[in-house]
Every structure is written in structure tokens, then in C-alpha cells.
Amino acid sequence: MAFESLGDRLSGIFKKLRSRGRLNEKDIQEAMREVRLALLEADVNFKVVKEFCAKTAERCKGADVLESLTPGQMVVKIVHEQLIELMGGASEGAMKLQTASKPPTVVMLAGLQGSGKTTNGAKLAGYFKRQGKRPLLAACDVYRPAAIKQLQVVGEQLGVPVFERGQGDPVQIAIEAVEHAKKHGNDLVFLDTAGRLHIDDTLMDELNRIKQAVHPHEILLTVDAMTGQDAVSAAQTFNERLGIDGLLLTKMDGDSRGGAALSARAVTGKPVKFCGVGEKLDQIEPFYPDRMASRILGMGDVLTLIEKAEQAIDIKKAEQLEKNLRAGRFTLNDYLEQIGQLRGMGSMNDIMGMIPGMNKGALRDAKFDERSMNRTEAIVLSMTPGERENPAILNSSRKRRIAAGSGTRVEDINRLLKQFEMMKTLAKQMAGGKMPKNLRGLLG
């Protein structure tokens, strides 16, 4: 995940500061030197690093740090605040798209070829569809082989209609797409424009002609987080020659450094509005500077965790489960349902990383085996309805049949049943208002 290496380096720096108790200016200078190196290694733009460290060092040398009872924590607080400022500021929050007073709102997607523009533009349309909007995707990339087909495939998977006119004039296609949206009640139009391997005059001329023709309410530039400083340079050029309103960072799950995310906003002065965080078509998130800064510094991200839970959890099913628990019933069907909802929230490592105070080193060592969830699902689905309701009837022959049907071993089934019994006991205790002894001990 993005910022993993930067987060590790900063955690080590701050650990040293906390262990020293009182700090002097030399301690802070050493810490800032290490912060500078950490940012450069994370592929953050040199000018951005220089300015960031100068501002942070100036604040850290103030009396509020040197005279504080916990100066190490004060330095962390200041770095946290400066990171938020670097990525957009606390007041920026998650920047929303500018909307039209009279629909449709037109969003123009621009970016270099290979930046993930088509897929992430479709992801964005799917995101707004889940918010109750009626988006339309418009295929304005008429040059790249199979670009139109790619947009149609992802559009169909997301249930979002695609407007296309083959290999025609992209400017005319954009105009017709907006008219089509007006006639068919689409309140959002996403224009998937052509990219190039490198910025050239022909590309910029075409993009500017589309801009002049349809007057988009928002121009979003897709930036591949894995291309580092090249992405920052491209963002700067697009902003100067086209004029962009915001950034959509792609492939944030593929670069552990994350420097492009920190640099692009600072260099262009334009907010990061969304980021793609995985390959699946629902893996796109609004970008919150304060939440990302907290993740980088290992402070967790409870708000995003709650939002992911709200999206993944079916309220009606959760209410039914609560009724079952109060009645003392917890079946393998319930167990399977909980696993499915947990998986819907994303990678277990990412979920655990959002919990404040979670040790990053421990997370790396834990290496959650996502395949174990697949095995659990296969085992439960290979059972009869009666076996799921009452696993006590599972004898040796039934277990052998289930193992053959699920491609697992009897040992795997026994392990699952043991885990299920533990979960069932815990569920009963929690439903009855009793705190398990091991949890009581942890909580004092």
C-alpha cells in the first residue's frame, strides 16, 4: 500500500524522539534530516521536501516543543499537521466534484496512456451510481485499440451505460454524449478522452477543443502513483496547458512509497479528489488529507474503516443476526455471512492498518491468508442446509463427503468447526451481556 515505506521510516524516527525525553535544537535538526531522507526515498519531489522540512523545523524549534513535557509527541503532532497541509489542508476534507446547477454535470477525464484513466473513470461512475446518481460514460478515446470495448466491458460490469460513436470525431462525440444525457435523464457524464505515451501538441489541442465544446464542470487528471516524479511532471504540464480542477490518483495499492501523491498536489496546487486503491471496480475512495496523514504516521483511520463497514454490511441482515444472537442461535450460515461482509470491506491487512495503534511490523509478519476465507466458504457451501444449521450431526462420513466436495481435508473441516464453536460461545456471551474472561483481563 502507498506510504508503507515512508510510514515505517517516520515511525522509527519518532520512536527515537519519544525515548529521549527532553529535546534540544540538535535533536530536532537530526530528526528533520532523517525526515528529509525518508521523504526523498519515498520519491517526494525535492522542492516539496525542502519546503516541507523548512516549515516543520521552524515550528518544532518553538518554545511549545522544547518546553513541552512530552516534546517527542509534540513533534509528531506538528509533522502530522504539516503532512495534512501538504496534501490539501484539514479544511479541504474530501473535495467534492463541482456540480452543474442544471444537470448533467460533465466530468472530463484526462491523463497519459497507461495511467488507468478508462478503468478508474468507470470506477468513479460506479461510485456515484452507488450514491444514487445516474452516470453516463462517453467513449471519446477513438485512437487506442480496444479502448471503446474496454469502456463497454467495465461499464456493463458496473451497470453504467456507455455512449459511443465508433472511430468518429472525439469533440463531436463529447457534444452528442452531453445531449444524450440531457434526453435520457443522466445527471453525470464522464468523458473518457484519449491519452498518449507522452504529452504532445496534438493531444493538448484535442483536449482543449473538447473543453471549449462542452465546458466541463470538472477536469480530473488521472495520475499513476507508481510512476513517481514522471507523474508529477505530467501533472504540472497538464495543469499549465489544459487547466485541471483536481487529481485522481491511480494504483495507490501498488506503490509502497507514495511520493507522487504528496508531490502532485503541492506542485499543481490542485486537490487530490479520489484515489484508486485496488484492482476491483469498487476500489476507489474519496481522498481525505487528514485521514491519509494519520495512516502514514500509524495513527489509524477509524472514519474510513466505519465507512467501509457501512458499505459492506447489510443492515437488515445485521438486525436479523442480532435477533438470532439474543435468541441464542448462531449457525454456520451466520458465520458464512459475516465472513462475506468482512471480505467486502477489502484486504484484511488494509483493514487492520486502519485501526489506531496497530503495529505495522506485526501486520507485516501476520500476513493474513485470504485463501483461508475461500476454504471456509467452500467447506460451508458443501454442507447441506441441515448440517449448516446443526453441525453437531457431522460425523466422519459426512466430513469426508464435505472435504471431497470442497477440495479440502477433514482436518480443515475440524479446524473450521473448532473456530466456529469458539465464535458461537463468544457470540452467546456478548448477547447475554457477559464479557469473556480473556477480554475482561485485557480491559482491566
Secondary structure in CASP SS format (residue, H / E / C, confidence):
PFRMAT SS
TARGET T0000
AUTHOR 0000-0000-0000
METHOD secondary structure of the structure
MODEL  1
M C 1.00
A C 1.00
F C 1.00
E H 1.00
S H 1.00
L H 1.00
G H 1.00
D H 1.00
R H 1.00
L H 1.00
S H 1.00
G H 1.00
I H 1.00
F H 1.00
K H 1.00
K H 1.00
L H 1.00
R H 1.00
S H 1.00
R C 1.00
G C 1.00
R C 1.00
L C 1.00
N C 1.00
E H 1.00
K H 1.00
D H 1.00
I H 1.00
Q H 1.00
E H 1.00
A H 1.00
M H 1.00
R H 1.00
E H 1.00
V H 1.00
R H 1.00
L H 1.00
A H 1.00
L H 1.00
L H 1.00
E H 1.00
A C 1.00
D C 1.00
V C 1.00
N C 1.00
F H 1.00
K H 1.00
V H 1.00
V H 1.00
K H 1.00
E H 1.00
F H 1.00
C H 1.00
A H 1.00
K H 1.00
T H 1.00
A H 1.00
E H 1.00
R H 1.00
C H 1.00
K C 1.00
G C 1.00
A H 1.00
D H 1.00
V H 1.00
L H 1.00
E C 1.00
S C 1.00
L C 1.00
T C 1.00
P H 1.00
G H 1.00
Q H 1.00
M H 1.00
V H 1.00
V H 1.00
K H 1.00
I H 1.00
V H 1.00
H H 1.00
E H 1.00
Q H 1.00
L H 1.00
I H 1.00
E H 1.00
L H 1.00
M C 1.00
G C 1.00
G C 1.00
A C 1.00
S C 1.00
E C 1.00
G C 1.00
A C 1.00
M C 1.00
K C 1.00
L C 1.00
Q C 1.00
T C 1.00
A C 1.00
S C 1.00
K C 1.00
P C 1.00
P C 1.00
T E 1.00
V E 1.00
V E 1.00
M E 1.00
L E 1.00
A E 1.00
G C 1.00
L C 1.00
Q C 1.00
G C 1.00
S C 1.00
G C 1.00
K H 1.00
T H 1.00
T H 1.00
N H 1.00
G H 1.00
A H 1.00
K H 1.00
L H 1.00
A H 1.00
G H 1.00
Y H 1.00
F H 1.00
K H 1.00
R H 1.00
Q C 1.00
G C 1.00
K C 1.00
R C 1.00
P E 1.00
L E 1.00
L E 1.00
A E 1.00
A E 1.00
C E 1.00
D C 1.00
V C 1.00
Y C 1.00
R C 1.00
P C 1.00
A C 1.00
A H 1.00
I H 1.00
K H 1.00
Q H 1.00
L H 1.00
Q H 1.00
V H 1.00
V H 1.00
G H 1.00
E H 1.00
Q H 1.00
L H 1.00
G C 1.00
V C 1.00
P C 1.00
V E 1.00
F E 1.00
E C 1.00
R C 1.00
G C 1.00
Q C 1.00
G C 1.00
D C 1.00
P H 1.00
V H 1.00
Q H 1.00
I H 1.00
A H 1.00
I H 1.00
E H 1.00
A H 1.00
V H 1.00
E H 1.00
H H 1.00
A H 1.00
K H 1.00
K H 1.00
H H 1.00
G C 1.00
N C 1.00
D C 1.00
L E 1.00
V E 1.00
F E 1.00
L E 1.00
D E 1.00
T E 1.00
A C 1.00
G C 1.00
R C 1.00
L C 1.00
H C 1.00
I C 1.00
D C 1.00
D H 1.00
T H 1.00
L H 1.00
M H 1.00
D H 1.00
E H 1.00
L H 1.00
N H 1.00
R H 1.00
I H 1.00
K H 1.00
Q H 1.00
A H 1.00
V H 1.00
H C 1.00
P C 1.00
H C 1.00
E E 1.00
I E 1.00
L E 1.00
L E 1.00
T E 1.00
V E 1.00
D E 1.00
A H 1.00
M H 1.00
T H 1.00
G C 1.00
Q H 1.00
D H 1.00
A H 1.00
V H 1.00
S H 1.00
A H 1.00
A H 1.00
Q H 1.00
T H 1.00
F H 1.00
N H 1.00
E H 1.00
R H 1.00
L C 1.00
G C 1.00
I C 1.00
D C 1.00
G E 1.00
L E 1.00
L E 1.00
L E 1.00
T E 1.00
K C 1.00
M C 1.00
D C 1.00
G C 1.00
D C 1.00
S C 1.00
R C 1.00
G C 1.00
G H 1.00
A H 1.00
A H 1.00
L H 1.00
S H 1.00
A H 1.00
R H 1.00
A H 1.00
V H 1.00
T H 1.00
G C 1.00
K C 1.00
P C 1.00
V E 1.00
K E 1.00
F E 1.00
C E 1.00
G E 1.00
V C 1.00
G C 1.00
E C 1.00
K C 1.00
L C 1.00
D C 1.00
Q C 1.00
I E 1.00
E E 1.00
P E 1.00
F C 1.00
Y C 1.00
P H 1.00
D H 1.00
R H 1.00
M H 1.00
A H 1.00
S H 1.00
R H 1.00
I H 1.00
L C 1.00
G C 1.00
M C 1.00
G C 1.00
D C 1.00
V H 1.00
L H 1.00
T H 1.00
L H 1.00
I H 1.00
E H 1.00
K H 1.00
A H 1.00
E H 1.00
Q H 1.00
A H 1.00
I C 1.00
D C 1.00
I H 1.00
K H 1.00
K H 1.00
A H 1.00
E H 1.00
Q H 1.00
L H 1.00
E H 1.00
K H 1.00
N H 1.00
L H 1.00
R H 1.00
A C 1.00
G C 1.00
R C 1.00
F C 1.00
T C 1.00
L H 1.00
N H 1.00
D H 1.00
Y H 1.00
L H 1.00
E H 1.00
Q H 1.00
I H 1.00
G H 1.00
Q H 1.00
L H 1.00
R H 1.00
G C 1.00
M C 1.00
G C 1.00
S C 1.00
M H 1.00
N H 1.00
D H 1.00
I H 1.00
M H 1.00
G H 1.00
M C 1.00
I C 1.00
P C 1.00
G C 1.00
M C 1.00
N C 1.00
K H 1.00
G H 1.00
A H 1.00
L H 1.00
R H 1.00
D H 1.00
A H 1.00
K C 1.00
F C 1.00
D C 1.00
E H 1.00
R H 1.00
S H 1.00
M H 1.00
N H 1.00
R H 1.00
T H 1.00
E H 1.00
A H 1.00
I H 1.00
V H 1.00
L H 1.00
S C 1.00
M C 1.00
T C 1.00
P H 1.00
G H 1.00
E H 1.00
R H 1.00
E H 1.00
N C 1.00
P H 1.00
A H 1.00
I H 1.00
L C 1.00
N C 1.00
S H 1.00
S H 1.00
R H 1.00
K H 1.00
R H 1.00
R H 1.00
I H 1.00
A H 1.00
A H 1.00
G H 1.00
S H 1.00
G C 1.00
T C 1.00
R C 1.00
V H 1.00
E H 1.00
D H 1.00
I H 1.00
N H 1.00
R H 1.00
L H 1.00
L H 1.00
K H 1.00
Q H 1.00
F H 1.00
E H 1.00
M H 1.00
M H 1.00
K H 1.00
T H 1.00
L H 1.00
A H 1.00
K H 1.00
Q H 1.00
M H 1.00
A H 1.00
G C 1.00
G C 1.00
K C 1.00
M C 1.00
P C 1.00
K H 1.00
N H 1.00
L H 1.00
R H 1.00
G H 1.00
L H 1.00
L H 1.00
G C 1.00
END
